[in-house]
Amino acid sequence: MLGVRNGIGVGASLLPTPTVPRVHGQEVHAAGGWIVPQLWHAGLERKGEDVPDPAVAAVGPADLTKPQIAEIVDAFARSAADARRLGFDGLAPHGGHGYLIDQFLRAATNPRTDAYGGDPARRTRFAAEVVAACRAAVGPGFPIFLRISHSTVTDFDARLAPPPPRNCSSFWSRWYTPASTSWTAPPGGSGCPASPTPVQA
């Protein structure tokens, strides 16, 4: 049994509501299960007065300086280390539903033109840095799941990327293996998306 616990914030002022839980899990282990927290930064989804520290403004990709991005990446890493220290069995940075990692991934919410915005590869840099920092904080062998989603909290029809052409069944069967750091390529001339450059975490 694996329980993914929703909503463990990476900083008290960054949570979307004060009702987000901190840590639970002894009962899961006592029942023989595993538990994995989702670590999230709400970004621009942090709205209204019903939030911790209401004076702290919501921020998105366009609002952040590179030092601020580095601080947030470090906050994810500290939370990852805390998750391992507290006895969790893995961790899941929340990169879906329109929260901050997701905001960096989407062209509609990431107007940056530097190393963190523009083409899809650069828009994934923030997510890759979060995962790499978490890996460095917890060491090898500790499961890390990056949660992503096509839809957002407010747009269930949103898509991170267009679907590949119909003849790309091999595209969907590509697998990345950390041991080989390689992808199996789609057939030449198929019109399928090019293989992404893997990021070692």
Wavefront OBJ file of the C-alpha trace (Angstrom):
o trace
v 0.000 0.000 0.000
v 1.331 3.419 -0.980
v -0.245 6.623 0.315
v 0.594 9.895 -1.406
v -0.252 12.596 1.120
v -1.545 15.717 -0.581
v -0.312 19.154 0.286
v 2.866 19.468 2.313
v 4.109 23.009 1.739
v 7.726 23.987 1.141
v 7.391 27.057 3.352
v 4.724 28.367 5.722
v 4.134 31.536 3.713
v 3.871 29.618 0.452
v 0.853 27.466 1.304
v -2.470 28.122 -0.424
v -4.566 27.832 2.778
v -3.913 27.468 6.518
v -5.742 24.125 6.528
v -2.983 22.354 4.571
v -1.644 19.609 6.864
v 1.967 19.344 7.862
v 2.970 15.736 8.550
v 1.035 12.553 9.310
v 2.080 8.986 8.724
v 2.815 6.776 11.714
v -0.584 5.104 11.215
v 0.282 4.272 7.599
v 3.525 2.566 8.618
v 1.775 0.763 11.457
v -0.628 -0.703 8.898
v 2.263 -1.874 6.711
v 1.999 0.885 4.116
v 4.321 3.488 2.661
v 3.651 7.212 2.644
v 4.975 9.892 0.298
v 4.316 13.636 0.777
v 3.615 15.986 -2.101
v 5.805 19.063 -1.767
v 4.297 22.136 -3.346
v 4.627 25.850 -3.842
v 1.270 27.337 -4.836
v 2.760 30.170 -6.882
v 0.017 32.301 -8.424
v -2.669 29.925 -7.089
v -2.114 31.368 -3.605
v -5.119 33.674 -3.486
v -7.426 35.475 -1.098
v -7.186 36.272 2.587
v -7.510 32.672 3.797
v -3.762 32.006 3.536
v -0.864 32.081 6.004
v 0.770 35.542 6.097
v -1.764 37.279 3.790
v 0.654 40.178 3.276
v 3.033 37.872 1.368
v 2.215 38.238 -2.335
v 1.585 35.315 -4.646
v 4.379 34.955 -7.203
v 4.742 33.319 -10.582
v 7.580 32.788 -13.052
v 7.501 36.403 -14.296
v 7.836 37.784 -10.761
v 10.902 35.856 -9.626
v 14.544 36.870 -9.838
v 17.146 34.163 -10.320
v 18.217 34.420 -6.628
v 14.569 34.003 -5.611
v 14.277 30.942 -7.852
v 17.375 29.519 -6.173
v 15.783 30.151 -2.748
v 12.647 28.253 -3.761
v 14.677 25.361 -5.166
v 16.547 25.271 -1.852
v 13.232 25.279 0.050
v 12.152 22.180 -1.901
v 15.496 20.542 -1.073
v 15.168 21.329 2.644
v 11.632 19.950 2.627
v 12.875 16.811 0.870
v 15.547 16.312 3.528
v 12.922 16.874 6.233
v 10.632 14.293 4.603
v 13.356 11.662 4.732
v 14.395 12.599 8.273
v 10.775 12.367 9.460
v 10.371 8.845 8.108
v 8.561 9.286 4.805
v 9.210 6.636 2.156
v 9.726 8.960 -0.803
v 8.575 12.378 -1.938
v 6.627 13.956 -4.783
v 7.295 17.557 -5.818
v 3.902 18.784 -7.074
v 4.348 19.947 -10.662
v 0.687 19.898 -11.652
v -2.652 21.681 -11.305
v -1.310 25.156 -12.032
v 1.021 25.420 -9.037
v 4.466 27.004 -9.348
v 6.369 24.170 -11.041
v 3.460 23.793 -13.469
v 3.438 27.559 -14.063
v 7.058 27.345 -15.216
v 6.205 24.460 -17.576
v 3.406 26.308 -19.398
v 3.989 28.980 -22.030
v 0.747 30.695 -20.971
v 2.025 31.327 -17.430
v 5.758 31.558 -18.124
v 6.605 34.617 -20.244
v 10.294 34.534 -19.295
v 12.887 34.796 -22.064
v 15.924 33.705 -20.026
v 17.137 30.202 -19.140
v 13.816 29.484 -17.367
v 11.454 30.357 -20.224
v 10.920 30.247 -23.942
v 11.062 26.828 -25.549
v 9.819 23.692 -23.750
v 13.345 22.613 -22.752
v 14.030 25.894 -20.944
v 10.582 25.910 -19.326
v 11.448 22.544 -17.723
v 14.645 23.895 -16.133
v 12.979 24.927 -12.864
v 11.369 21.489 -12.448
v 14.675 19.775 -13.261
v 16.518 21.930 -10.709
v 13.902 21.124 -8.055
v 14.234 17.383 -8.666
v 18.040 17.534 -8.765
v 18.161 19.537 -5.518
v 15.781 17.082 -3.849
v 17.952 14.181 -5.023
v 21.065 15.839 -3.620
v 19.249 16.391 -0.313
v 17.969 12.839 0.139
v 20.737 10.834 -1.518
v 20.427 7.850 -3.863
v 17.768 5.184 -3.523
v 15.061 7.412 -2.049
v 12.065 7.556 -4.436
v 11.224 10.911 -6.004
v 8.075 11.272 -8.112
v 7.527 14.518 -10.032
v 3.784 14.938 -10.263
v 2.636 16.645 -13.464
v -0.760 17.050 -15.078
v -2.157 18.334 -18.344
v -4.998 20.212 -16.654
v -4.842 23.012 -14.106
v -7.052 23.897 -11.148
v -9.029 26.318 -13.298
v -8.720 24.776 -16.794
v -9.459 21.083 -17.247
v -8.856 21.371 -21.002
v -5.319 22.756 -20.620
v -2.488 20.733 -22.154
v 1.244 20.935 -21.495
v 1.983 19.869 -25.069
v 0.009 19.008 -28.193
v -0.514 15.300 -28.865
v 1.911 13.637 -31.294
v 0.764 12.627 -34.773
v -1.390 9.481 -34.910
v 1.476 7.351 -36.287
v 3.602 7.935 -33.180
v 2.756 4.841 -31.188
v 6.486 4.323 -30.648
v 6.656 7.814 -29.174
v 4.404 6.689 -26.334
v 6.550 3.605 -25.719
v 9.768 5.543 -25.079
v 11.323 4.860 -21.715
v 14.060 6.734 -19.952
v 16.308 4.621 -17.783
v 18.602 6.437 -15.343
v 21.226 3.715 -15.773
v 21.586 4.357 -19.504
v 20.460 8.007 -19.624
v 18.930 7.264 -23.024
v 15.574 7.341 -24.783
v 14.530 5.018 -27.586
v 14.033 7.263 -30.573
v 10.847 7.489 -32.662
v 11.139 6.219 -36.242
v 12.911 8.589 -38.597
v 10.684 10.741 -40.763
v 7.589 9.922 -38.713
v 6.902 13.504 -37.722
v 7.055 12.452 -34.060
v 8.509 14.818 -31.464
v 12.275 14.704 -31.081
v 13.658 12.894 -28.060
v 14.227 15.265 -25.150
v 17.633 15.618 -23.576
v 17.514 13.630 -20.335
v 18.340 15.433 -17.099
v 20.327 13.348 -14.639
v 18.937 13.841 -11.117
l 1 2 3 4 5 6 7 8 9 10 11 12 13 14 15 16 17 18 19 20 21 22 23 24 25 26 27 28 29 30 31 32 33 34 35 36 37 38 39 40 41 42 43 44 45 46 47 48 49 50 51 52 53 54 55 56 57 58 59 60 61 62 63 64 65 66 67 68 69 70 71 72 73 74 75 76 77 78 79 80 81 82 83 84 85 86 87 88 89 90 91 92 93 94 95 96 97 98 99 100 101 102 103 104 105 106 107 108 109 110 111 112 113 114 115 116 117 118 119 120 121 122 123 124 125 126 127 128 129 130 131 132 133 134 135 136 137 138 139 140 141 142 143 144 145 146 147 148 149 150 151 152 153 154 155 156 157 158 159 160 161 162 163 164 165 166 167 168 169 170 171 172 173 174 175 176 177 178 179 180 181 182 183 184 185 186 187 188 189 190 191 192 193 194 195 196 197 198 199 200 201
